[in-house]
Amino acid sequence: MRCAAKPHVGINNVDTSHIGRVDRALLAKTGFLVACVPYSSFFNPSPVRRIPYLLPVTCYLSNERQLYIHTTLERTDNGMERFYPEGSIRDKGECEYYLSSPERLMQAAEKGLILEARAAVCSRSHDLYVDLPFGRGVIPREEGALGISEGTVRDIALLSRVGKPVCFIPLSSGCEGGMPILSRRAAQERCMEEYLLHLEAGDIISACVTHLEPFGAFADIGCGISSLIPIDAISVSRIAHPADRFRNGMLIRAVVKGREGGRICLSHKELLGTWEQNAGRFCQGETVSGIIRSAESYGVFIELMPNLAGLAEPFEGARAGLSASVYIKAIIPEKMKIKLIVVDTFETPYEVPEIEYFTRSGRIGRWDYSVKGASKEIYTQFA
């Protein structure tokens, strides 16, 4: 295989011409930059020598005697390494490669790589046993999570991972007999030191919903480290419970609101669009569907979108959770009001819909929900 005659710019504007063919199917699937070069090129440092100046890489030799070159991380908009919630790297090729044998797991231990596999059992002593392709590994209780040894995190954080993916850094591989020793705590420490401690108010990040309570939603923001989205920060349209908007295991976007007692606090509503952006989806005279969120003596609030609700006249039988078809009588931007007439109400099995984000990445300094010039000003100042 010969190098291309002219440079090819791949992901993150990396010139990949000097490392041979880029596997674009795998790139699209995994998000990694993946390239392969002939085995003979391994003895000539030039194909791989320049890459560390561009992105950190991992190289390994496949059974087809092709040298695969993987980037082991992704960069955020401000250049930081991005760590993902548990469950996000389980099927990626690099992880599968290093979990395939004790020898390769030892390589991962030497490199300090973060891998991921399914936790199968939590023992009486609260050690987590993890399924590996060649057997089982163990995460000792004290290595199960940040704060377990110190008593600041309860053991339910370990018990609740059974049957789910967990991330870890291998401490030993089992090459010389015995069970591989893995550390989830070490992975979380690295995530905290290299990623979370560098986040600032307004940064938009990936998260995975892990637990719902009446007061808010807990989400994994990297390697199993949890953060809270208060219920009033989930959306502008009021909801009775976070389950009205989220479900466990749901991958979402969130925005860093700040820090409290060393923990990152999150918000969500700022990513769902302004009043004007949401109202722009509707026209006066249309009949559309909505969900009743509350019934008051002066009117019924009906959600049209997570960040947009209209008001209808009170009527008998109105209650939260009931679906409705509504006629849009008027849209009044200067008052940020939508007047509705209820055409019909009906029961429907409620399924949490996928969330449409108006903003998905970057950093927000200030978010203005209100229409410019409106009498009521609703905004969030991040920085």
C-alpha positions in Angstrom: 0.0 0.0 0.0 1.5 3.3 -1.0 0.8 6.7 0.5 -1.4 9.1 -1.5 0.2 11.5 -3.8 -1.3 14.6 -2.2 -2.3 15.1 1.5 -5.7 14.0 2.6 -7.2 15.9 5.6 -9.1 13.6 7.9 -10.9 14.1 11.2 -9.9 17.1 13.3 -8.0 18.4 10.2 -5.3 15.7 10.7 -3.2 15.0 7.6 -3.6 11.3 7.2 -1.8 10.9 3.8 1.4 9.7 5.4 -0.2 6.7 7.2 -2.1 5.1 4.4 -5.7 4.3 3.9 -8.3 5.6 6.4 -11.0 3.2 7.4 -13.9 5.6 7.0 -16.6 3.1 7.9 -15.0 2.4 11.3 -14.3 6.1 11.7 -18.1 6.9 11.2 -19.0 4.1 13.6 -16.6 4.7 16.4 -15.6 8.3 16.2 -11.9 7.3 16.3 -9.4 8.2 13.6 -8.5 4.8 12.3 -5.8 4.1 9.7 -3.9 1.1 8.5 -0.5 0.7 6.9 1.4 -2.4 5.7 3.2 -4.4 8.3 6.6 -3.6 6.7 6.0 0.1 7.5 6.2 -0.7 11.2 10.0 -1.0 10.8 10.1 2.5 9.2 9.1 5.1 11.8 8.1 7.7 9.2 4.5 6.5 8.8 3.7 7.0 12.5 6.4 9.3 13.7 4.5 12.5 12.9 1.1 11.5 14.5 1.9 12.1 18.2 2.4 15.8 17.3 -1.2 15.8 16.1 -3.2 13.5 18.3 -2.3 10.8 20.9 -2.5 7.4 19.2 -2.4 3.7 20.0 -0.9 1.3 17.5 -1.5 -2.5 17.3 -0.9 -5.3 14.9 -3.9 -7.1 13.6 -4.1 -10.8 12.5 -4.0 -9.6 8.9 -0.6 -8.1 9.6 -1.9 -4.6 9.3 -0.8 -1.9 11.8 -3.8 -0.1 13.1 -3.4 3.3 14.5 -6.1 4.6 16.8 -6.6 7.9 18.5 -7.6 7.1 22.1 -9.4 10.3 22.8 -11.6 13.0 21.4 -11.1 16.7 21.9 -13.7 19.1 23.2 -14.2 22.5 21.6 -11.7 24.1 24.0 -9.1 21.4 23.4 -9.6 19.2 26.5 -9.8 15.4 26.4 -13.4 14.3 26.5 -14.4 11.5 28.8 -17.8 9.8 28.2 -20.5 8.3 30.4 -20.2 4.6 31.1 -21.7 2.6 28.3 -20.5 4.9 25.6 -17.3 3.0 24.5 -18.4 -0.6 25.1 -18.5 -1.6 21.5 -15.6 0.4 20.2 -12.8 -1.5 18.4 -10.0 -0.3 20.6 -11.7 -1.5 23.8 -12.5 -4.9 22.3 -8.9 -5.3 21.2 -7.4 -4.7 24.6 -10.0 -6.9 26.3 -9.4 -9.9 24.0 -6.6 -11.5 26.0 -4.6 -11.2 29.2 -1.5 -10.1 27.1 -3.4 -7.3 25.5 -4.9 -6.3 28.8 -1.4 -6.0 30.2 -0.6 -3.6 27.3 -3.6 -1.5 28.4 -2.4 -1.5 32.0 1.0 -0.3 30.9 -0.5 2.5 28.9 -3.1 3.4 31.6 -6.0 3.1 29.1 -9.6 3.4 30.2 -11.6 0.3 29.1 -15.1 -0.8 29.7 -17.0 -4.1 30.2 -20.2 -5.4 31.9 -20.3 -5.8 35.6 -21.8 -9.3 36.2 -21.9 -9.7 40.0 -21.4 -7.7 43.2 -20.1 -9.9 46.0 -21.0 -9.9 49.6 -18.0 -7.8 50.3 -19.1 -5.5 47.4 -16.4 -6.4 45.0 -17.6 -6.0 41.4 -16.9 -9.0 39.1 -16.6 -7.9 35.4 -17.1 -10.2 32.4 -14.1 -10.2 30.0 -13.9 -12.2 26.8 -11.3 -14.5 28.4 -12.8 -14.8 31.8 -13.6 -12.5 34.7 -11.9 -9.5 36.3 -12.5 -8.0 39.7 -12.9 -4.4 40.8 -12.2 -4.5 44.6 -14.6 -2.5 46.7 -12.1 0.2 47.4 -11.4 0.5 43.7 -15.1 0.7 42.8 -15.7 4.4 42.9 -14.2 7.7 44.1 -15.3 8.3 47.7 -16.0 4.7 48.6 -12.9 4.3 50.8 -13.5 7.7 52.3 -17.1 7.0 53.1 -18.4 10.0 51.1 -20.1 7.7 48.5 -22.4 4.9 49.5 -22.1 1.3 48.4 -25.3 1.5 46.4 -23.1 3.2 43.8 -21.5 -0.3 43.3 -24.6 -2.5 43.7 -26.4 -0.4 41.1 -23.8 -1.1 38.4 -24.6 -4.9 38.2 -25.7 -5.8 34.7 -24.4 -2.5 33.3 -21.1 -1.4 31.7 -18.4 -0.1 34.0 -15.2 1.7 33.0 -11.9 0.9 34.6 -8.1 1.0 34.2 -6.4 -2.4 34.5 -4.0 -2.7 37.4 -3.0 -6.3 36.6 -3.8 -8.6 33.7 -3.9 -12.1 35.2 -1.0 -13.2 32.8 0.8 -15.0 35.6 -2.4 -16.6 37.0 -5.1 -15.2 39.1 -7.9 -12.8 38.2 -7.2 -9.4 36.5 -7.5 -6.5 39.0 -9.3 -3.5 37.7 -9.8 0.0 39.1 -12.9 2.1 38.4 -11.7 4.6 40.9 -8.5 5.2 38.9 -10.6 5.9 35.8 -12.8 8.3 37.7 -9.7 10.1 39.1 -8.3 10.6 35.7 -11.6 11.8 34.3 -11.8 14.3 37.2 -8.3 15.6 36.9 -8.0 15.7 33.1 -11.6 16.7 32.2 -14.1 17.7 34.8 -11.9 20.0 36.9 -11.3 22.0 33.7 -15.0 22.5 32.8 -16.3 26.0 33.1 -19.8 27.4 33.5 -21.6 27.4 30.2 -19.7 24.3 28.8 -22.0 21.9 27.0 -21.2 18.2 27.7 -22.5 14.7 27.1 -24.4 12.9 29.9 -26.4 9.8 30.5 -29.4 9.8 32.8 -28.8 7.2 35.6 -31.5 7.9 38.2 -34.7 9.9 38.5 -36.0 11.5 41.7 -38.9 13.9 42.2 -36.4 16.8 42.7 -34.3 16.1 39.7 -32.3 13.8 37.4 -28.9 12.3 38.1 -26.7 11.9 35.1 -23.3 10.3 34.5 -21.0 13.0 33.1 -17.9 10.8 32.6 -16.7 7.4 33.8 -19.6 7.0 36.2 -19.2 10.4 38.0 -22.7 11.7 38.8 -24.2 15.2 38.6 -27.7 16.5 39.3 -30.0 18.4 37.0 -32.7 20.0 39.3 -36.3 19.5 38.0 -36.7 23.3 37.4 -33.6 23.3 35.2 -34.8 20.5 32.9 -37.1 22.6 30.8 -39.0 25.9 30.8 -42.3 24.0 30.6 -43.0 22.8 34.1 -43.2 19.0 34.7 -44.4 17.0 37.6 -41.5 14.6 37.6 -38.2 14.2 35.7 -39.7 11.0 34.2 -41.9 13.3 32.1 -38.8 14.3 30.2 -36.1 11.7 30.8 -35.7 8.0 31.1 -32.9 6.0 32.7 -30.1 5.3 30.2 -31.1 8.2 28.0 -28.1 10.0 26.4 -28.6 13.7 26.7 -26.7 17.0 26.4 -26.3 19.3 29.4 -24.7 22.6 30.3 -22.4 23.2 33.3 -24.2 25.7 35.6 -21.4 25.9 38.2 -19.9 24.0 41.1 -21.2 23.4 44.6 -19.2 21.6 47.3 -16.8 20.2 44.7 -19.6 18.8 42.6 -20.6 20.0 39.1 -24.1 21.4 38.8 -25.9 21.0 35.5 -28.8 22.6 33.7 -30.6 21.5 30.6 -33.4 24.0 29.6 -30.9 26.4 27.9 -30.3 23.8 25.1 -34.0 23.5 24.2 -34.4 26.9 22.4 -35.7 30.3 23.2 -39.4 31.3 23.2 -39.0 32.8 19.8 -37.2 29.7 18.4 -39.9 27.4 19.7 -42.9 29.6 18.8 -41.5 29.9 15.3 -42.5 26.3 14.7 -46.2 27.1 15.0 -48.7 29.4 13.2 -52.0 31.0 14.3 -54.9 28.9 13.0 -53.2 25.6 13.2 -54.5 22.7 15.3 -51.7 20.8 17.0 -51.2 18.3 19.7 -50.0 18.9 23.2 -49.8 17.6 26.8 -51.6 19.2 29.7 -49.0 20.0 32.3 -51.2 21.8 34.9 -54.8 22.8 35.4 -55.4 26.0 37.4 -58.5 27.9 38.3 -57.6 30.6 35.8 -56.6 28.3 32.9 -55.0 25.1 31.6 -51.3 25.1 30.7 -50.6 22.9 27.6 -47.1 22.0 26.6 -46.4 22.3 22.8 -42.7 21.8 23.2 -40.4 21.3 26.2 -39.6 25.0 26.3 -43.0 26.3 25.1 -46.5 26.1 26.6 -49.8 27.8 25.9 -52.8 28.7 28.0 -56.4 27.5 27.4 -59.6 28.3 29.2 -60.3 26.1 32.2 -62.6 23.1 31.5 -64.0 20.2 33.4 -61.9 17.1 33.5 -58.6 18.8 32.8 -55.7 17.2 34.5 -51.9 16.9 34.1 -50.7 14.2 31.8 -53.8 14.2 29.5 -53.1 14.6 25.8 -55.0 17.3 23.9 -55.5 18.6 20.4 -55.6 22.4 20.5 -56.4 25.2 18.1 -53.9 28.1 18.2 -56.0 31.2 18.6 -53.2 33.7 18.9 -49.4 34.0 19.2 -48.4 37.2 21.0 -44.6 37.6 21.0 -44.3 40.8 23.0 -46.1 39.1 25.9 -44.6 35.6 25.2 -48.1 34.1 25.2 -49.9 31.6 23.1 -53.7 31.4 23.4 -55.2 28.0 22.8 -58.6 26.5 22.4 -59.0 22.8 23.4 -60.6 20.8 20.6 -60.4 17.4 22.3 -58.6 15.5 25.1 -57.6 11.8 25.1 -55.5 9.3 27.0 -52.4 8.0 25.3 -49.7 5.7 26.6 -46.9 8.1 27.4 -43.5 7.5 26.0 -40.7 9.9 26.6 -39.8 11.3 23.2 -36.2 11.9 22.0 -35.1 15.4 22.8 -34.6 18.0 20.1 -31.7 20.3 21.0 -31.4 23.8 19.5 -27.8 24.0 20.9 -25.6 20.8 21.1 -22.0 21.9 21.6 -19.7 24.8 22.5 -20.0 27.2 25.4 -22.9 29.5 26.4 -22.1 32.8 28.1 -25.6 34.1 28.5 -28.9 32.5 27.4 -31.9 34.8 26.8 -35.2 32.9 26.7 -37.3 36.1 26.4 -38.2 37.9 23.2 -36.3 41.2 22.9 -38.4 44.0 24.3 -40.8 41.7 26.2 -42.0 43.0 29.6 -40.8 39.8 31.2 -37.1 38.9 31.1 -36.0 35.3 31.5 -32.3 34.5 31.1 -29.4 32.5 32.4 -26.0 34.1 32.9 -23.2 31.5 32.9 -20.1 33.6 32.7 
